[in-house]
Amino acid sequence: MKDDTSKILKKLISSFLNGQINTSKFCSNFETLYNENDIDDAITPQENELFDNIFNTVTWYSPFPEEREKIANYIGEHEVFNAVKNLAKALEIETK
């Protein structure tokens, strides 16, 4: 199970960075996968910390510029992409 959860999360990250899914879909899928699985026991401590950081990033994503203007903590596509790109580098996830 440990390898499966890690592989699914890494595949999701790779798909996002390779442009196969958009930011909204990535954030929604990551948040759902993170919330619906007991991933603390399914991944390494390093992965847990990094995935936790991404979870905290995606929960602040808003596709609406007007919302981001009104609510200071909301972030856009660029911020999500950069955070995920840094995660991929830290976990050595291959992207195109």
N, C-alpha and C positions, 0 to 999 in steps of 0.2 A: 504493500500500500504506500509505503514511504516513497519509493521510486515513482509510482504512478502519479501521485499528487505533485511531486516536484516536476515531473515531465510535463504534466498538463499545464502547470503554471509557466514553465519555460517555453512551451509551444505557444501559449497565448501571447507571451512577451515577444517572441520571435515573429509571430504573425502580425502583431501591431507594428513593430519596428520595420518590417518588410512591406508595410502598406497593404496587407491583405485584409485588415479590419480597421475601421476608423476609431477615433478616440472615444466616442460615446459607447460604442460596442465593447471596446477594450475595458473601459472603466466599469461598465455594467457587469461584464462577464467576470472580471477580476474580483469585484466586490462580492458578487454572488458566490463564486467558488471559495473565496476566503471566508465568508460568513457561514456557508452551509457545510463546511468540512472542518473537522478537528485537525487543522493542519499543524498545530504545535507539535503533535506527536508524529507527524508524517514527514517532516522535513528537518534538515540539520539546524543547529542553533544559528549559524551564519545566515542560512536562507531565511529562517524565521525573522531575524532582525531586518533583513533587506526587504522581504515581502511585507512585513508590517509597515515599514516606511512607505512602500508603494500603496498599500491599502489606505494609509492616512492621506496620501496624495490624491488618490482617485475619488475619495469621498468628498473632496472639495472641488471637484471638476464641475464646471457649468459650461454648456455649449452656447450660452446666451450672453453676449457682451454687455447687455444692459443690466443683467444680474451681477456680473463681475464688477461693474461700476458701482453698484449699490452696496454690495456685500464684500468687504475687504478681503476676507479669507478665500473667496472663490477664485479658482484659477482656470486658465484656458488650455487649449491644445498644446501650445508651445511648452508650457511648464510640465505638463504630463509627459510629453515626449522626452524632454530632457531628463526627467527623473527616471523614466523607464530605460532610457539609453545608458545612464550611469549604472543602473541596476544590472543591465545586461553585461556591461563591461566587468563589473565586480564578480558576477557569477560565470563569466566567460561563456555567455550564450552567443552562439554564432548567428550573425545576421548577414543579409546580402549587402 
